[in-house]
């Protein structure tokens, strides 16, 4: 298909206006998240927020550890902060129309930006089959956006200590490898197939966290991973769009993102990482680190072939301007969907976020099948459904036992105070 037909879903005036309005709203909203991510000023609160953000698997961008332990509550002030970070579940009234509309907008923007990214990104890769270089460019777009926000004063620029720089570099390393592996998978196979395999990310996170931190979860939590592994395996067994490269790259990205979570937990536990390290600022710094780490990877993997691929891509499109715009849009939507995710984290309970994150993957699967018209076998549909349901069950079960553990810890804290 020509490039114009690839962009047919974005060519109408209504779609152009909707995309522009959505991106503009996300740009404005993403400047409002200012709660600390980690550092000496509020380490206990940030650890709790870290555990919550794990439920929103990022590509994607879960910046925190899967098995972070519940924070202790030593005084009433800490308890108030915990309620604030958890989204104000105890203080937000259901009758607050503005608050509810804000939450709805965040979830809509989060879903829409994810769908936009996956569709536009796949179309770019279909025309320019250079996933490592395209992924590196997307890191650059995200880093430039965040730097612009800092320069115009919409958010305070973070200042890192040597400890903070090492932490950002370590997280950025695994973030870079995880995202580039995802790009390779998306380029080699169908979007739906990649996301079916990536549904196994909780399994990798659970195993890596347990092996690294020696902190294992309750047995029922691990039992919920059986339908995840079984469902994904069943779906891939006779998948019509199966590709060993896409499968291997997606599995590798699951491992890298699990290792990224471990590095994020270590960073969050540090007490002298720097100042102004809000979740969006931390993600911005990690994105810059990932960009610089990705440059040599792209040069080694595609340096000799990229010029030819670039010329072929430009020659195959009807509008070079539209192609370049789509390339930038893929990077911007990838970055902003994570910014909006952080805003959603501050407004809802982790259980709500777990359900929302599961539904997000369903939306991506359905949207990709509709747009690209990839054939999906009944077996793949059943397997992916079981796998995604298992992810939801895992998240809810894990959150249930974490809540029990947190309640027990709070009870012990009150007894010590008494």
Phi, psi and omega per residue, in radians:
X1 nan 2.625 3.093
X2 -1.302 2.869 -3.125
X3 -1.121 -0.605 3.132
X4 -1.091 -0.659 3.105
X5 -1.262 -0.541 3.070
X6 -1.090 -0.577 -3.098
X7 -1.735 0.311 -3.069
X8 -1.057 -0.533 -3.130
X9 -1.293 -0.214 -3.101
X10 -2.024 0.157 -3.012
X11 -1.572 -0.343 -3.098
X12 -1.293 2.629 3.117
X13 -1.000 -0.667 -3.136
X14 -1.109 -0.773 -3.139
X15 -1.152 -0.690 3.124
X16 -1.096 -0.764 3.129
X17 -1.128 -0.753 -3.122
X18 -1.089 -0.784 3.117
X19 -1.088 -0.759 -3.133
X20 -1.112 -0.777 -3.141
X21 -1.119 -0.728 -3.139
X22 -1.116 -0.811 3.135
X23 -1.126 -0.717 3.135
X24 -1.117 -0.762 3.125
X25 -1.099 -0.709 3.118
X26 -1.151 -0.685 3.098
X27 -1.057 -0.750 -3.128
X28 -1.224 -0.790 -3.083
X29 -1.165 -0.577 -3.046
X30 -1.244 -0.149 3.111
X31 -1.544 -0.032 -3.007
X32 -1.682 -0.172 -3.127
X33 -1.441 1.989 -3.039
X34 -2.251 0.119 3.131
X35 -1.235 2.530 -3.091
X36 -1.130 2.487 3.069
X37 -1.566 -0.798 3.060
X38 -2.815 2.867 -3.104
X39 2.406 3.080 -3.035
X40 -1.187 -0.451 -2.996
X41 -1.241 -0.478 -3.029
X42 -2.772 0.974 -2.980
X43 -1.175 -0.661 -3.101
X44 -1.155 -0.759 -3.133
X45 -1.104 -0.724 -3.088
X46 -1.150 -0.585 3.119
X47 -1.154 -0.635 3.110
X48 -1.197 -0.738 3.085
X49 -1.089 -0.588 3.130
X50 -1.106 -0.758 -3.130
X51 -1.123 -0.647 3.140
X52 -1.148 -0.738 -3.070
X53 -1.215 -0.311 3.063
X54 -1.069 -0.554 -3.093
X55 -1.131 -0.444 3.126
X56 -1.628 1.351 -3.079
X57 -1.031 2.112 -2.892
X58 -1.464 -2.439 2.068
X59 -1.535 1.341 -0.925
X60 -1.445 -0.903 -3.117
X61 -2.466 0.675 3.083
X62 -1.233 1.881 -3.001
X63 -1.568 0.152 -3.023
X64 -2.374 2.951 -3.021
X65 -1.379 2.612 -3.125
X66 -1.259 -0.658 -2.977
X67 -1.899 0.578 3.121
X68 -1.136 2.406 -3.044
X69 -1.384 2.658 -3.135
X70 -1.103 2.495 -3.135
X71 -1.303 2.715 3.058
X72 -1.553 2.698 3.118
X73 -2.032 1.870 -3.081
X74 -1.629 -0.379 3.132
X75 -2.679 3.031 -3.067
X76 -1.132 -0.585 -3.134
X77 -1.113 -0.754 3.105
X78 -1.050 -0.674 -3.135
X79 -1.110 -0.716 3.117
X80 -1.088 -0.725 3.130
X81 -1.107 -0.675 -3.135
X82 -1.095 -0.708 3.106
X83 -1.111 -0.618 -3.134
X84 -1.172 -0.774 -3.103
X85 -1.187 -0.597 -3.123
X86 -1.259 0.046 3.058
X87 1.794 0.155 3.107
X88 1.155 0.583 -3.081
X89 -1.025 -0.511 -3.092
X90 -1.518 -0.229 -3.026
X91 -2.069 -0.274 -3.094
X92 -1.491 2.133 -3.127
X93 -1.462 2.478 3.118
X94 -1.161 -0.321 3.137
X95 -1.483 -0.044 -3.138
X96 -1.378 1.665 -3.034
X97 -1.101 -0.734 -3.104
X98 -1.099 -0.750 3.138
X99 -1.113 -0.757 -3.136
X100 -1.142 -0.703 3.112
X101 -1.143 -0.644 3.103
X102 -1.098 -0.781 3.122
X103 -1.087 -0.760 3.113
X104 -1.046 -0.714 3.132
X105 -1.129 -0.761 -3.139
X106 -1.042 -0.770 -3.136
X107 -1.193 -0.701 3.105
X108 -1.082 -0.795 3.140
X109 -1.124 -0.689 3.134
X110 -1.086 -0.848 3.119
X111 -1.102 -0.848 -3.055
X112 -1.096 -0.761 -3.131
X113 -1.150 -0.620 3.076
X114 -1.133 -0.771 3.130
X115 -1.137 -0.783 3.118
X116 -1.020 -0.813 -3.112
X117 -1.064 -0.877 -3.064
X118 -1.118 -0.648 -3.139
X119 -1.294 -0.887 -3.117
X120 -1.122 -0.703 -3.129
X121 -1.086 -0.741 3.137
X122 -1.148 -0.676 3.120
X123 -1.167 -0.648 3.065
X124 -1.101 -0.781 -3.121
X125 -1.188 -0.522 3.069
X126 -1.127 -0.579 -3.131
X127 -1.560 -0.654 -3.137
X128 -2.138 1.530 -3.076
X129 -1.310 1.094 3.118
X130 -2.311 1.260 -3.005
X131 -1.058 -0.612 -3.123
X132 -1.174 -0.768 -3.133
X133 -1.236 -0.726 3.111
X134 -1.103 -0.737 3.097
X135 -1.084 -0.708 3.099
X136 -1.099 -0.744 3.111
X137 -1.106 -0.644 3.113
X138 -1.142 -0.661 3.021
X139 -1.033 -0.737 -3.134
X140 -1.085 -0.768 3.133
X141 -1.060 -0.786 3.118
X142 -1.111 -0.736 3.119
X143 -1.119 -0.708 3.126
X144 -1.154 -0.693 3.095
X145 -1.050 -0.859 -3.111
X146 -1.111 -0.677 3.119
X147 -1.127 -0.649 3.096
X148 -1.111 -0.712 3.101
X149 -1.063 -0.702 3.104
X150 -1.181 -0.757 -3.049
X151 -1.147 -0.665 -3.124
X152 -1.494 -0.011 3.036
X153 1.440 0.277 3.101
X154 -1.255 -0.459 3.014
X155 -2.438 2.513 3.102
X156 -1.152 2.431 3.140
X157 -1.271 2.287 -3.137
X158 -1.242 2.635 3.067
X159 -2.155 2.145 -3.032
X160 -1.816 2.468 2.946
X161 -1.465 3.082 3.103
X162 -1.075 -0.625 3.089
X163 -1.135 -0.746 3.121
X164 -1.121 -0.687 3.125
X165 -1.103 -0.744 3.107
X166 -1.105 -0.697 -3.140
X167 -1.133 -0.788 3.136
X168 -1.096 -0.707 3.138
X169 -1.116 -0.722 -3.134
X170 -1.168 -0.779 3.109
X171 -1.131 -0.732 -3.141
X172 -1.080 -0.575 3.134
X173 -1.054 -0.904 -3.100
X174 -1.300 -0.539 3.057
X175 -1.101 -0.725 3.122
X176 -1.093 -0.912 -3.103
X177 -1.129 -0.682 -3.139
X178 -1.132 -0.787 -3.121
X179 -1.231 -0.692 3.113
X180 -1.136 -0.641 3.072
X181 -1.122 -0.682 3.072
X182 -1.078 -0.728 3.126
X183 -1.083 -0.731 3.114
X184 -1.079 -0.741 3.135
X185 -1.129 -0.773 3.134
X186 -1.126 -0.591 3.127
X187 -1.299 -0.525 -3.053
X188 -1.556 -0.357 -3.086
X189 -2.477 -3.001 3.136
X190 -1.293 2.608 3.109
X191 -1.041 -0.730 -3.132
X192 -1.073 -0.707 -3.134
X193 -1.139 -0.765 3.128
X194 -1.031 -0.746 -3.092
X195 -1.311 -0.443 3.009
X196 -1.112 -0.817 -3.132
X197 -1.183 -0.671 -3.105
X198 -1.237 -0.177 3.035
X199 -1.125 -0.261 3.133
X200 -1.458 0.051 -3.102
X201 -0.987 -0.693 3.094
X202 -1.010 -0.597 3.124
X203 -1.097 -0.813 3.129
X204 -1.132 -0.722 -3.132
X205 -1.098 -0.728 -3.139
X206 -1.113 -0.759 -3.114
X207 -1.204 -0.806 -3.116
X208 -1.128 -0.747 -3.138
X209 -1.114 -0.733 3.132
X210 -1.142 -0.764 -3.128
X211 -1.201 -0.634 -3.054
X212 -1.416 -0.827 -3.061
X213 -1.636 -0.103 -3.123
X214 1.009 0.509 3.114
X215 -2.089 1.880 -3.059
X216 -1.755 2.571 -3.132
X217 -1.484 3.067 3.135
X218 -1.156 2.640 -3.108
X219 -0.975 -0.742 3.124
X220 -1.016 -0.531 3.122
X221 -1.137 -0.773 -3.139
X222 -1.205 -0.551 3.123
X223 -1.124 -0.518 3.127
X224 -1.218 -0.245 3.101
X225 -1.370 -0.248 3.136
X226 -1.072 -0.853 3.096
X227 -1.153 -0.460 3.091
X228 -1.129 -0.943 -3.124
X229 -1.152 -0.792 -3.125
X230 -1.127 -0.736 -3.132
X231 -1.137 -0.784 3.125
X232 -1.136 -0.735 3.117
X233 -1.094 -0.740 3.127
X234 -1.134 -0.687 -3.137
X235 -1.157 -0.633 -3.083
X236 -1.437 -0.273 -3.010
X237 -1.030 -0.760 3.125
X238 -2.278 0.670 3.132
X239 -1.149 2.264 -3.098
X240 -1.166 -0.470 -3.121
X241 -1.840 0.452 -3.066
X242 -1.143 2.389 3.071
X243 -2.480 2.214 -3.140
X244 -1.097 -0.636 3.108
X245 -1.141 -0.795 3.123
X246 -1.110 -0.715 3.135
X247 -1.142 -0.844 -3.112
X248 -1.123 -0.704 -3.139
X249 -1.180 -0.710 3.118
X250 -1.130 -0.717 3.098
X251 -1.143 -0.680 3.093
X252 -1.107 -0.700 3.122
X253 -1.118 -0.632 3.069
X254 -1.035 -0.749 -3.141
X255 -1.181 -0.781 -3.128
X256 -1.116 -0.691 3.128
X257 -1.206 -0.559 3.057
X258 -1.158 -0.720 3.087
X259 -1.181 -0.597 3.063
X260 -1.071 -0.671 3.115
X261 -1.086 -0.676 3.112
X262 -1.111 -0.793 3.131
X263 -1.129 -0.604 3.115
X264 -1.165 -0.695 3.114
X265 -1.085 -0.766 3.113
X266 -1.089 -0.668 3.115
X267 -1.158 -0.715 -3.110
X268 -1.186 -0.431 3.141
X269 -1.428 -0.188 -3.140
X270 -1.282 2.482 -3.109
X271 -1.773 -0.054 -3.085
X272 -2.404 0.863 -3.078
X273 -1.495 -0.437 -3.139
X274 2.574 -2.894 -3.115
X275 -2.142 2.801 3.123
X276 1.014 0.588 -3.114
X277 -1.613 1.152 3.023
X278 -1.226 2.834 3.112
X279 -0.938 -0.809 3.100
X280 -1.098 -0.668 3.125
X281 -1.158 -0.696 3.109
X282 -1.097 -0.744 3.130
X283 -1.140 -0.623 3.092
X284 -1.106 -0.759 3.117
X285 -1.137 -0.711 3.117
X286 -1.127 -0.638 3.125
X287 -1.121 -0.747 3.084
X288 -1.087 -0.751 3.112
X289 -1.069 -0.738 3.133
X290 -1.113 -0.633 3.134
X291 -1.079 -0.874 -3.110
X292 -1.167 -0.594 3.092
X293 -1.206 -0.562 -3.081
X294 -1.309 -0.439 -3.069
X295 -0.974 -0.952 -3.141
X296 -1.129 -0.538 3.113
X297 -1.122 -0.788 3.129
X298 -1.140 -0.694 -3.133
X299 -1.147 -0.735 3.137
X300 -1.209 -0.747 -3.045
X301 -1.382 -0.597 -3.022
X302 -2.359 0.115 -3.069
X303 -1.018 -0.685 -3.076
X304 -1.377 -0.374 -3.064
X305 -1.912 -0.194 -2.987
X306 -1.136 -0.725 -3.104
X307 -1.013 -0.776 3.115
X308 -1.147 -0.720 3.109
X309 -1.117 -0.663 -3.137
X310 -1.153 -0.769 3.122
X311 -1.119 -0.721 3.120
X312 -1.128 -0.678 3.137
X313 -1.118 -0.814 -3.136
X314 -1.134 -0.588 -3.140
X315 -1.289 -0.400 -3.052
X316 -1.583 -0.213 -3.084
X317 -1.669 2.654 3.094
X318 -1.370 -0.540 -3.127
X319 -2.348 1.933 3.110
X320 -1.148 -0.576 3.129
X321 -1.101 -0.777 3.118
X322 -1.110 -0.666 3.128
X323 -1.111 -0.789 3.124
X324 -1.145 -0.661 3.092
X325 -1.096 -0.706 3.122
X326 -1.158 -0.628 3.103
X327 -1.104 -0.767 3.104
X328 -1.184 -0.721 3.140
X329 -1.057 -0.655 3.125
X330 -1.090 -0.718 3.119
X331 -1.223 -0.708 -3.103
X332 -1.218 -0.748 3.131
X333 -1.174 -0.594 3.079
X334 -1.107 -0.751 -3.115
X335 -1.259 -0.785 -3.046
X336 -1.210 -0.489 -3.139
X337 -1.147 -0.489 3.090
X338 -1.394 -0.575 3.050
X339 -1.069 -0.837 -3.117
X340 -1.156 -0.596 3.088
X341 -1.013 -0.733 3.120
X342 -1.105 -0.625 3.097
X343 -1.159 -0.695 3.096
X344 -1.114 -0.633 -3.141
X345 -1.013 -0.628 -3.080
X346 -1.431 -0.021 -3.050
X347 -2.025 -0.328 -3.034
X348 -2.257 2.862 3.071
X349 -1.268 2.605 3.128
X350 -0.948 -0.579 3.117
X351 -1.135 -0.746 3.087
X352 -1.057 -0.712 3.135
X353 -1.162 -0.635 3.120
X354 -1.097 -0.771 3.095
X355 -1.113 -0.769 3.138
X356 -1.085 -0.675 -3.126
X357 -1.195 -0.647 3.089
X358 -1.142 -0.755 3.122
X359 -1.156 -0.557 3.108
X360 -1.048 -0.768 3.139
X361 -1.130 -0.619 3.082
X362 -1.114 -0.752 3.120
X363 -1.053 -0.742 -3.140
X364 -1.116 -0.771 3.136
X365 -1.059 -0.848 -3.113
X366 -1.126 -0.791 -3.117
X367 -1.082 -0.726 -3.119
X368 -1.172 -0.652 3.122
X369 -1.165 -0.700 3.137
X370 -1.164 -0.801 -3.051
X371 -1.258 -0.833 -3.045
X372 -1.611 -0.208 3.096
X373 0.962 0.726 3.096
X374 -1.349 2.300 3.121
X375 -1.193 2.371 3.128
X376 -2.195 2.186 -3.119
X377 -1.281 2.799 3.093
X378 -1.057 -0.691 3.127
X379 -1.083 -0.740 3.120
X380 -1.138 -0.665 3.118
X381 -1.127 -0.775 3.127
X382 -1.131 -0.815 -3.115
X383 -1.094 -0.765 3.141
X384 -1.162 -0.629 3.092
X385 -1.108 -0.770 3.098
X386 -1.114 -0.736 -3.131
X387 -1.113 -0.783 -3.132
X388 -1.183 -0.684 3.063
X389 -1.084 -0.649 3.092
X390 -1.127 -0.654 3.090
X391 -1.076 -0.766 3.117
X392 -1.102 -0.786 3.127
X393 -1.079 -0.717 3.101
X394 -1.053 -0.829 -3.102
X395 -1.092 -0.771 -3.125
X396 -1.176 -0.730 3.131
X397 -1.146 -0.757 3.127
X398 -1.071 -0.778 3.136
X399 -1.133 -0.611 3.130
X400 -1.078 -0.845 -3.125
X401 -1.237 -0.557 3.070
X402 -1.153 -0.663 3.113
X403 -1.133 -0.721 3.084
X404 -1.068 -0.785 -3.133
X405 -1.113 -0.707 3.126
X406 -1.135 -0.690 3.123
X407 -1.112 -0.725 3.106
X408 -1.113 -0.695 3.130
X409 -1.145 -0.726 3.117
X410 -1.118 -0.685 3.124
X411 -1.091 -0.707 3.102
X412 -1.154 -0.630 3.122
X413 -1.135 -0.704 3.112
X414 -1.143 -0.680 3.131
X415 -1.113 -0.665 3.110
X416 -1.152 -0.654 3.113
X417 -1.169 -0.638 3.136
X418 -1.215 nan nan
